[in-house]
Amino acid sequence: MTVKQTRGYRGFQAVNAVALTVVVVVTLYPFVNIIARSFSGEREIRSGQVNLIPKGFNVETYRHVMSDSMFWTNYRNTVVYTVVATAISIVLTTCYAYVLSKRQLKGRGLLVGIAVFTMFFNGGLIPNYVLVSSLGLRNTLWAIVLPNAINVFNLLVMKAFFESLPVELEEAAAVDGTSQYGTLWRIVLPLSKAILATMLLFYAVSFWNSWFSGFLYMDQQNLFPVTVYLRNLIAGATAGADQTASSESALQIAASIQAVTIVLTMLPIMLVYPFIQRYFVSGVMLGAVKG
């Protein structure tokens, strides 16, 4: 049986379509503009001629960046840092959230309070640096991974999702003699693909885009993530520090370096996102609303 659409509902659909179209255009415009600038010539960029279509097509900056072996070394570092950090964060966040979802747990309120407290207060930059240095983590992978292993917002969203699961499933597993670890592995996680994919995306994007931890805790250039490499490249190009290139090439690189670095940094995430986005909305909603 089909439901007859009222005039008000059709009007709502029209307004909704227009509003969403405007949002999509406003969202995509900066991305398209950045890509156009990255392939445009220095003169056209400086004169403000570049909008959505590249002008004075030029790949000098891409050639300059991608011909540097250190770029690929730092890119590999970023991939390793992101994969390891995301895996550790997912494991720790899942275990912590699963524990906090148990209302019968003694001290549950205290554990939640400790987690929430860290959202508003922290030791500060210098104490954190002293702590990481005293633990011997500087110039290692763990300086990037461990201080940011659990994001409290992600933790609370996953906790809410676990609380929304039917208690009867775990009770039935307990009757069958399944341990808590077995229940988590065999019952809970298979039902949590949406929230796990969402957290995977959140953590991966966060670690991929992070540059300050690498900048702060790494002294050796071959250990930098690619974001620090690109940050240094921007600083060097805009300051005219690149002495190896010709004057014309240096101007081209300085004009488009920001656009090129943004494109190279966001490209992997843009390629991964389509495979995860179908879980994104459902994962966030399931973790935010209890049935």
Secondary structure, DSSP 4 states (H G I P E B T S, - for coil): -PPPPPHHHHHHHHHHHHHHHHHHHHHHHHHHHHHHHHTS-HHHHHTT--SSS-SS---HHHHHHHT-HHHHHHHHHHHHHHHHHHHHHHHHHHHHHHHHT-TT-TTHHHHHHHHHHHHH----HHHHHHHHHHTT-TTSTHHHHGGGS--HHHHHHHHHHHHHS-HHHHHHHHHTT--HHHHIIIIIGGG-HHHHHHHHHHHHHHHHH--HHHHHH--SGGG--HHHHHHHHHHHHHTT---SS-HHHHHHHHHHHHHHHHHHHHHHHHHHHHHHHHHHHHHHHHHH---
